[in-house]
Amino acid sequence: MRHLLNIVLVPRPRPSSSTLLLCLLFAIALRGLAHAGEPGIGVGEEFILLSDGPGKGLQATPDVAFGNGIYLAVWREGWHGKGGRARVYAARVSPEGKVLDPKGIEVAPSKSGVQEWPRVAFGGGMFLVLWQDFRNERDYDVLAARVSTEGKVLDAEPLAVAAGPRTQALPTVASDGKGFLVVWQALVGEETAYRGFAAPVSAEGKIGATVETGATPQPKLAWNGKSYLAVCGGAGFWSGEIRGVLLGADGKPLGKPTPVLGGTKAACFSISAVPERGWLVVNHRSPPDPWGWGGPGAMRAAFVGLEGKTLDPVRDSYPQGRLANWLDMGREKKPGATWPWGQSASVWDGAHSVVVWQRHHLGGEKMTNFENCDLIAARVDGHKSLDEAGVPVAASDAEETRPALAAGGAGRLLCVYEKASAAGSQIAARILLPSQ
């Protein structure tokens, strides 16, 4: 006998609006907990280092260092062209992002000349700030001043690190924790090509002997706990390469410069140390061109080992797609497209390298003009990105360029950068919190 089962469908009552709201809030909370556990980079609110400085809306070329629980940011304040009176200014910032010197610190007051391209490092319990100085109105010299963590300038007169008869320019500085090493490029005699030089500076302000490094032009420098690596650009618009050379604490080269990262227009590279392991070097690739001869643009990374040689080198001449050492890529030239190009900065946060770079938007008739620049970040393991899409650090309608980074305590980083609009340019900053 067949048994028939009659199923009666009874309509369920619709949930009330309050019940729906509770469910929605619960779902949002669960999603928030999930995202809180995901790796990435937290980005703090933007703040300005000096709102009404004497430069009247012309602030540029920032740098930043950390030591003894405090950040020190430096920048150029004012016009640096003919007839300019640009000065080097500084401000301390707490690990929480509070500006401790809201009126700024004028590092080296002077009645004449131009001060520009300030760089800073921490060592021996203090900061060393250096810059290229045009006060003699003939050529540039490299001068420096020590600044305490309380914000006091310790040198009534600047230290003359390099003040020869011709130009000494584009200095940079790093510290081994005790003293400092300064590198720069200079013209010698009647030569028209720059050479690379270095000199140690002690925490007491004593300047050591100048030595030639072989690292030129535009040298950059970082200490990894065992030695310094100085990197420099190569010659040629399309075929320049980045080279590196190990330096001792006295600046003397420990070998000859060797290739680190090849590619086009090697001019905007950055370097940071990975303690006890080596160094990370980052550089852009080709700009967009109407013919496509330069290939895709990219922000690329190379890891240099303790012996000064690139580990796992990647040849990336005219690739079709993104490579393992590419942190960002620009390929299509169409409305809304972006292109990585220009300055970058990197630092070790205790677990990974963190890199911040420039990403432009394309415009113009052939989509080869840069119309707006944002700053993008990623954590990097070796030379491979852990955040392939990139994390926006500063992405407004203003031009955000020239990032600089310093690692503080508790996994916090301070990113300082230029922010330019029709009203002028300011030095802005944000706290970054990379997850471990």
C-alpha positions in Angstrom: 0.0 0.0 0.0 1.3 3.3 -0.9 1.5 5.9 1.8 1.1 9.5 0.8 2.8 12.2 2.8 1.1 15.5 2.7 3.5 18.4 3.4 1.9 21.6 4.5 4.0 24.7 4.0 3.4 27.2 6.7 4.7 30.8 6.0 7.3 31.8 8.5 7.0 35.2 10.1 9.2 37.9 8.7 12.0 39.1 11.0 11.5 42.5 12.6 13.6 45.4 11.6 15.4 45.3 15.0 16.3 41.6 14.4 17.7 42.4 11.0 19.8 45.3 12.4 21.3 43.0 15.1 22.2 40.4 12.4 23.8 43.1 10.3 25.8 44.4 13.2 26.9 40.9 14.1 28.0 40.2 10.5 30.0 43.4 10.5 31.7 42.6 13.7 32.7 39.2 12.4 34.1 40.7 9.3 36.0 43.3 11.3 37.6 40.6 13.4 38.5 38.7 10.3 40.2 41.7 8.7 41.9 42.6 12.0 43.7 39.3 11.8 44.8 39.7 8.2 48.3 40.9 7.4 48.9 44.3 5.9 49.8 47.9 6.7 47.7 50.2 8.8 47.8 53.8 7.7 47.3 56.7 10.2 45.8 60.1 9.6 47.8 62.7 7.8 49.4 65.6 9.7 51.5 68.6 8.6 54.9 69.2 10.2 55.0 73.0 9.8 51.9 74.9 8.7 53.1 78.5 8.4 56.9 78.3 7.9 59.1 81.1 6.6 59.3 79.3 3.3 55.8 80.6 2.5 54.4 77.4 1.1 57.7 76.0 -0.4 58.8 72.9 1.5 60.5 70.0 -0.2 63.0 67.1 -0.1 62.2 65.6 3.3 64.1 62.9 5.2 63.6 61.3 8.6 65.4 59.2 11.2 64.5 57.6 14.6 66.5 57.3 17.8 66.0 57.2 21.6 62.2 57.1 21.3 61.9 60.1 18.9 61.7 60.8 15.2 63.5 63.8 13.6 62.2 64.9 10.2 64.2 67.4 8.1 63.3 69.3 4.9 64.1 72.3 2.8 62.1 75.4 3.8 61.8 78.1 1.0 62.9 78.8 -2.5 66.2 77.3 -3.6 66.7 78.9 -7.0 68.5 82.1 -8.0 68.0 84.7 -5.3 66.5 82.2 -2.9 67.0 81.9 0.8 66.1 78.3 1.4 67.0 76.9 4.9 67.1 73.5 6.5 64.4 73.0 9.0 63.6 70.1 11.4 60.9 68.9 13.7 60.7 66.1 16.3 57.7 63.7 16.1 56.6 61.4 18.9 56.0 57.6 18.1 52.3 58.4 18.3 52.6 61.1 15.6 52.6 64.3 17.7 54.7 67.1 16.3 56.8 68.3 19.2 58.3 71.3 17.5 55.3 73.0 15.8 57.3 76.1 14.9 60.1 74.0 13.5 63.9 74.1 14.2 66.2 76.1 12.0 69.2 73.9 11.9 71.9 76.4 10.7 70.8 80.1 10.5 72.7 82.0 7.8 72.5 85.5 6.3 73.2 84.4 2.8 73.1 81.5 0.4 70.9 78.5 -0.1 70.7 75.3 2.0 69.1 72.3 0.3 68.9 68.5 0.1 68.9 67.8 3.9 69.6 64.2 5.1 69.6 62.8 8.6 70.7 59.8 10.6 70.8 58.8 14.3 73.9 57.5 16.1 75.8 57.9 19.3 72.8 59.3 21.1 72.1 62.2 18.7 71.1 63.1 15.1 73.4 64.3 12.4 71.8 66.5 9.9 73.7 67.4 6.7 72.9 69.3 3.5 74.4 70.9 0.4 75.2 74.6 1.1 75.6 77.5 -1.4 76.5 80.2 1.0 79.7 81.1 -0.8 77.6 81.7 -3.9 80.2 79.9 -6.1 79.7 76.2 -5.6 78.1 73.8 -3.1 79.7 72.4 0.0 78.5 69.6 2.3 77.9 70.9 5.8 76.4 69.3 8.9 75.1 69.9 12.4 74.3 67.7 15.3 70.9 67.8 16.9 70.0 66.3 20.3 66.8 64.3 21.0 65.6 67.3 23.0 65.7 69.3 19.7 68.7 71.4 20.5 71.3 72.2 17.8 74.7 71.3 19.2 76.9 73.1 16.8 76.9 76.9 16.7 78.7 76.8 13.4 78.1 74.0 10.8 80.6 71.2 10.5 82.4 71.4 7.1 82.3 67.8 6.0 83.4 68.6 2.4 84.3 72.2 1.4 86.7 71.9 -1.4 87.3 74.4 -4.2 84.6 72.9 -6.5 81.1 71.5 -6.0 80.4 68.8 -3.4 76.8 67.8 -3.5 74.0 65.3 -3.0 75.2 64.0 0.4 73.7 61.2 2.4 74.5 59.7 5.8 74.1 56.5 7.8 75.2 55.4 11.2 76.7 52.2 12.7 75.2 53.2 16.0 78.3 54.9 17.3 79.3 57.4 14.7 78.3 58.4 11.1 79.5 57.9 7.6 78.8 60.6 5.0 79.0 60.0 1.3 78.6 62.6 -1.6 79.6 63.3 -5.1 82.2 66.0 -6.1 84.0 67.6 -9.0 87.8 67.4 -8.8 90.3 69.7 -10.6 89.2 70.5 -14.1 87.2 67.2 -14.5 83.6 67.4 -15.7 82.5 64.0 -14.3 81.6 63.5 -10.6 83.5 61.2 -8.3 82.2 59.5 -5.1 83.7 60.3 -1.7 83.1 59.5 1.9 84.2 60.7 5.4 83.4 59.5 8.9 82.0 61.9 11.5 82.1 61.1 15.1 79.3 61.7 17.7 81.6 64.4 19.1 81.6 66.2 15.7 85.1 65.3 14.6 85.4 64.8 10.8 87.7 62.0 9.6 89.8 61.7 6.5 88.1 61.9 3.1 88.4 58.8 0.9 87.3 58.1 -2.7 84.7 55.3 -2.8 84.1 54.7 -6.5 80.3 55.1 -5.9 79.0 57.9 -8.1 76.8 59.5 -9.2 74.0 60.1 -6.7 75.3 57.8 -3.9 73.0 56.3 -1.3 74.2 54.5 1.9 73.0 52.0 4.6 74.6 50.1 7.5 73.4 46.5 8.1 75.2 45.8 11.3 78.5 44.6 9.7 79.4 47.0 7.0 78.1 49.9 4.8 76.8 49.4 1.3 77.0 52.5 -1.0 74.9 52.3 -4.2 75.1 54.6 -7.1 73.6 55.1 -10.5 75.2 54.3 -13.8 75.7 56.2 -17.0 73.3 56.4 -19.9 69.7 57.4 -20.2 68.4 54.0 -21.4 71.1 51.6 -20.1 72.1 52.9 -16.7 72.5 50.3 -13.9 72.7 50.5 -10.2 76.1 49.5 -8.7 77.1 48.9 -5.2 80.3 48.8 -3.2 81.0 47.7 0.4 82.6 50.4 2.7 84.3 50.1 6.0 83.4 52.4 9.0 86.1 54.8 7.7 84.6 54.9 4.3 87.3 53.0 2.5 86.0 50.6 -0.2 86.3 46.9 0.6 86.2 46.0 -3.1 85.1 47.4 -6.5 81.6 48.5 -7.4 79.5 45.6 -8.9 76.1 45.6 -10.6 73.1 45.4 -8.3 70.1 46.1 -10.5 70.0 46.8 -14.2 67.4 48.6 -16.2 66.6 52.0 -17.6 67.1 55.5 -16.1 68.7 54.3 -12.8 68.3 57.6 -11.0 65.7 57.3 -8.2 66.9 54.3 -6.3 66.7 53.8 -2.6 68.5 51.5 -0.1 67.8 50.1 3.3 69.5 47.5 5.5 68.2 44.1 6.6 70.2 43.5 9.8 72.7 40.7 9.6 71.5 39.7 6.2 72.1 42.4 3.6 70.4 45.3 1.9 67.2 45.9 -0.1 67.7 48.2 -3.2 64.6 49.6 -5.0 64.5 51.4 -8.3 61.9 52.3 -11.0 62.0 51.1 -14.5 61.2 53.0 -17.7 58.7 56.0 -18.0 55.8 55.7 -20.4 56.7 56.8 -24.0 54.4 57.2 -27.0 56.2 54.4 -29.0 56.4 51.8 -26.3 60.1 51.3 -26.7 60.7 51.5 -23.0 58.4 48.6 -22.2 56.3 48.5 -19.1 57.0 50.6 -16.1 57.8 49.0 -12.8 59.0 49.5 -9.3 61.7 46.8 -8.9 63.6 45.4 -6.0 66.9 43.5 -5.5 68.4 41.9 -2.4 72.1 42.3 -1.9 73.9 39.8 0.4 76.6 40.4 2.9 79.3 40.0 0.3 77.8 42.9 -1.7 76.4 40.7 -4.5 72.8 40.5 -5.6 71.1 37.3 -4.5 68.7 35.6 -7.0 69.2 38.3 -9.7 66.3 38.7 -12.2 66.8 39.9 -15.8 63.8 41.9 -16.7 64.5 43.3 -20.1 61.2 43.9 -21.9 59.1 41.3 -20.0 55.5 40.6 -20.9 54.2 40.5 -17.4 55.0 41.2 -13.8 58.1 39.5 -12.4 58.8 38.3 -8.9 61.0 41.2 -8.0 58.5 43.8 -9.3 56.6 45.5 -6.5 54.4 47.4 -8.9 53.7 47.5 -12.7 52.4 50.0 -15.3 51.6 48.7 -18.7 48.4 50.0 -20.3 48.2 53.5 -21.4 44.5 54.4 -21.1 42.3 56.7 -19.0 42.6 55.7 -15.4 45.8 53.8 -15.8 48.7 54.2 -13.3 52.4 54.0 -13.7 55.1 53.5 -10.9 57.9 56.0 -11.3 60.3 58.1 -9.3 61.3 58.2 -5.7 61.0 55.4 -3.3 62.0 54.7 0.4 62.4 51.5 2.4 63.1 50.5 6.0 63.3 47.3 8.1 60.4 47.1 10.5 61.7 44.2 12.6 60.0 41.5 10.6 60.0 42.7 6.9 61.3 45.4 4.7 58.6 48.0 4.1 58.8 50.0 0.8 56.8 53.2 -0.1 57.0 54.4 -3.7 55.4 56.8 -6.2 52.5 55.7 -8.4 51.4 58.2 -11.1 48.1 58.5 -13.0 48.4 58.8 -16.8 46.9 61.5 -18.9 47.5 63.6 -22.0 46.7 62.8 -25.6 48.8 59.7 -25.8 48.4 58.8 -22.1 52.1 59.4 -21.4 51.8 62.4 -19.1 51.9 62.2 -15.3 48.8 64.0 -13.9 48.7 63.0 -10.3 51.0 61.0 -8.0 50.0 58.9 -5.0 52.2 57.0 -2.5 51.9 53.2 -2.3 53.4 50.8 0.3 54.1 47.1 0.6 55.9 44.7 2.9 58.7 42.9 1.2 60.3 39.5 2.0 63.7 39.4 0.3 62.8 41.1 -3.0 59.2 39.7 -3.2 56.1 41.8 -2.3 53.7 40.5 0.3 51.2 43.1 -0.7 51.0 42.7 -4.5 48.1 45.2 -4.9 49.9 47.8 -2.8 48.5 49.7 0.1 47.6 53.4 -0.5 49.5 55.6 1.9 48.6 59.0 0.5 46.1 59.2 -2.4 44.5 62.6 -2.6 44.0 65.0 -5.5 47.3 66.7 -4.4 50.7 65.5 -5.6 52.2 63.3 -3.0 55.9 62.6 -3.8 59.4 62.0 -2.3 58.6 59.6 0.5 61.1 59.0 3.4 60.7 56.3 6.1 62.1 55.6 9.5 61.3 52.7 11.8 60.4 53.5 15.4 59.5 51.3 18.4 56.6 48.9 18.6 56.5 48.2 14.9 55.6 51.8 14.1 57.0 53.7 11.0 56.9 57.3 10.2 56.5 58.2 6.5 57.1 61.9 5.6 56.6 63.2 2.1 56.0 66.3 -0.1 52.3 67.3 -0.6 51.9 69.8 -3.4 48.8 71.6 -4.6 48.0 75.0 -6.2 48.5 76.6 -2.8 52.1 75.4 -2.6 53.9 72.4 -1.0 54.1 71.2 2.5 55.8 68.3 4.3 53.1 65.9 5.4 53.5 62.7 7.5 51.6 59.5 8.5 52.3 56.8 11.0 52.3 53.3 9.4 51.7 50.1 11.3 52.8 47.0 9.3 51.5 43.7 10.7 54.2 41.2 11.7 
